Amino acid sequence: MNFKTIKFELQEDGIGILTLNRPDNLNAISFQMVEDLHELFDHLMVNLDCRVVILKAAGRVFCAGSDLQDGNILRSKRKPEQYKRFYYLDVPEVIKGKMYYQWRITQIVVKMRKITQPIIAIIHGPASGGGFALTMACDIRIASEGARFNNAAIKLGLSGGDVATSYFLPRLIGMSRAAEILYTGRTIDAKEAEKIGYLRLVEKDKLLDTALELARDLLRKSPLGLRMTKQVLNLSLDSPSLETMLQLENSSQIVCFSSKDINEGASAFFEKREPKYPLR
């Protein structure tokens, strides 16, 4: 697949490597990057040959957030055609454009959670605003000491809740810590992020190798079992009760127990060998 602002490489073993590829623009999220990410995640929704995704970035910055140049376009009269779709709203054109962009970028994190592949983020530099949000939407985060995280929207007169940050952050690190970070807009470094349980810290030159090692470990698990685990984890975030989650877990276990994967997994366990699950 060819994209203008990202790269995607699917290795033969089923590991997909997604790279944010606007290094000269600090990997800021442009209109084009939004559309590229949508196209890729739509593809991954049905491409089960890809079993694990590693998200990384080119250049010295992971992601600087929304592209301010595109923000200027929203305030002008020359807008991308797709941003005129809220024609039926009786609001100024600049508001229509912003509403479409806001809706479109937030749907990226929805798709990141909906795809069945676990997503491992490796972060080597600053992740701000929407970039911070992208790391939150991943399943696992690995970073080097150069990583930095912040959501400075509150300092610009905007809300600190943006691109699902108010949803993910309290669930990842607790309400009190999340409130302090979003209220102040302050930056947290990699060491603090590791201390509060947000990520795993490794040396910069070991980031990709660590992620690949973890991804290969996941490949040794049942494809169906891994997908069902991500599904129940997603549902657990909003579960109203213990009993609800037990019913969901019970259902997923029955589905997995009815698959061919259980035969291979059990045989490999008792024969003390690595399981050989087919790519699918």
N, C-alpha and C positions, 0 to 999 in steps of 0.2 A: 504494500500500500504506500502511495506517495502523498505526502502532505507538505504544506508550505512552512508550517511553524513547529511541527513536531516530527519525530522519527519513531518508527515502530519496527522492531525486528523480532520475528518469531523464530526461536531456535528449534532445532529438530527435537529436542527433549521436551518441548511444550512450554518453555519459559519465554514469555514475551517481555521485551525491554522497551519501555516507552520513555523517550527523551524529550523534554521541553527544549526546543531548539531555536531560541531567539537570543543567543548570548550577547549580541551587540546591543540589545534592548533590555538586558537584565531579565530575559524570559518573562517580560510583562505580558499579561493576558490581553491580547488584542482581539478584535472582532474575529479575525481569521483563526486565531488559536481556539477560540470558543467553538467555532464550527468544525475545526479539525478534530478536537477532542470529542465532540458529539458523534462525528462520523466513526471514529475509532471505537468508542464505547458501544455504539449501536452494532458494530461488527463483532465485538467481543461478546455481546449478549447472546449470539448464536454460534460463535466459533469455539467449540469445545476442544479443538486441538490445542488451543492455548489454555493452560491449566493454572499458571501463576503469572502475575504481572509485576515487574519491577519498574517503579517510577523514579526517574532521575532527571538531571538537568545539565545542559551544556554550559560551559563558562564558569565564572566565579560566583554567580548568584543563583540560588535555586529558583526563586520567582519573586519579582518585585511587586506583585499585585496587579491591579488593573492598569492597562496602558493609558497613561494620561493624554497621549496624543489622540487616541480614540475618544477619550472623554471630551476633548475639544471639538471633535466632529459632531458629537451628540448635541453640543450647544450651538452648532452652526446649522445652516440650511441644507448642506450637502450630506445626506445620510445614506448609508447602505440601504438597498431596496428592501431587504427583509425587516428593517427597523421601522417601516411605515405600515406595518400590519395592524397596528392598533388604531386604524382609521376611524373606527366607530366611537372612540372616546372623545368627549368634548373637553379636552385639555390641551394646553400648548404643545406644539410639536416636540419641544425639547423634553417634555415629560413623557410623551409617548415613546420617544427613542430610549430614554432611560429605563422606562418600565420594561420594554422588550429586552434590553441588554441585561437588566437585573434578573428577569425571569429566565433568560437563556443560560446565563452563567450558573445560576443556582441549580438548574437541571443537570449540570455536569456531575455535581456531587451526589445527586439522586442516582444517576446511572452508575457511578463508582460503587455505590452500595448494592445496586441491583444486579450487576454482573456477578457471575458465580465464581470468578477467579479471585483468590486473595490478592491484595495489592500491597507490596512492600515498597515503602518510600525510602530512598537514600538521599540525605540532605547534607550538602557540604558547605552551604553558604546561607545568607539571609533568605527567609521566607516571610514575606509581608502580606498583609491583607488577604487577597484571594489566594496567594501562594500558601499562606499559613492555613487557610481553609482546605486547600487541596491535601495538605499533609494530614489534617484531621480526618478526612474522609477515607484515608488509607487504613488498612487493617493493622499494619506493623510499620513502625518508624525506626530507622537506623540513621545515626548522624555522626558527624565528626565535630571537633571542638569549634570549628568555624561557623557552625550553624547558629542562626539567630531567628527568633520568632516574635512577631508583633502584629497587632491590629490597631493601627493609628487612626482609624476612622473617627473615634471619639474626639480626637484633637482637631479634626477638620469641621466640627459641627455636625457630624453624622452620628448614627447609632453604632455602638460597638457590636451589635448583632448583625452580621452580614455573611452571606453565603454559608449559612448553617453553623456559624461559630457558636451562637448561643445554644444550639442543640448539642453539638459534639463536645465542646470543651468541658462543660460541667460533668458530662458522663465519663470523660477521659481522666480528668484530674480532680474532680470534686467541685461543688458549687462555690465554696468560699474562695478558692484559688482562682477559679475561672472569673468570678465577679471582679476580683481585684485587678486581674489582667485586662479584662474588657473595659472596666470603668476608667482605668488610668491610661490605657494604650501603651504601657511601657513594654520594653523589649526584654525577653527572657533569653539567656544564652543556653548553650547545649548542656552545660553542667547542671544548671538549675532544672532544665527540662528533663534530664535523666533522673534527678533527685525526686521530682514530683511524679515520676512514672510515665512521662509522655513518650519517651523514646529510649533506645539503647545506644550508648556512646561507644564508638570505636575509632581507631586511627584513620585519618583521611584516606591513606593509600590502601586501606583494607575494606573500604565501604562496599565496593561492588563485589569483591570476593565473599564478604560476609553475607551479603544479600543473596548471592548465587548459591552459597552453601545452604542457607535457610530454604531457598526455593527448591533446591534439589531434595532436601529433606521432605518438603511438602509433596513433591512428585512421588515419593515412595508411599504416600498414603492413598487410600481409595479415592478415585476421582469423585464418585458420587458422595462418599462420606465427607469429603472436604467441602463440596458444594452445600450439602445439607448443614454442615457445621456453620458455614457463613450465614446461611439462612436463619438458623435458630438464634445466632448471636445478634443479627439484625433485629429480629422480632423481640428479643429480650430487652432491647433498649426501651421499648414502649409497653412492655408486658404489664397488665394490671394486677397480676397475682402470680404466686408460686405455682398454683394449680394450673394456670393457663400455660406456663412454660413447660411444666411436666407433660401436659398433653401434647404440646408441639414436639418436645423431645421424643416422647414415646412414638409419635407418628413417624418422625424422621428415622428412628431406629428400625421400625418395622419395614420402611421402604428400603433402607440399606441392607437389612437382613434378607430381603427378597431378591437382592441383586446378585450377579455373578461375582462381584468384588469380594463378597464375604468368603467365598470358597478359596480364592487365591490368597486373601489376607490370612485366613486361618491356616492354610497349608504352609505358607511361608513362615508363619510364626512357629509352628511345631517342627518344621524342617530347619529352623535357624538360618534362613536365607532372606535376601531382600525380595519383596513381592514384585511381580511383573504385571502391572496393570496396563491394559491397552490405552493408547491415546484416543480420546473421544470427547 
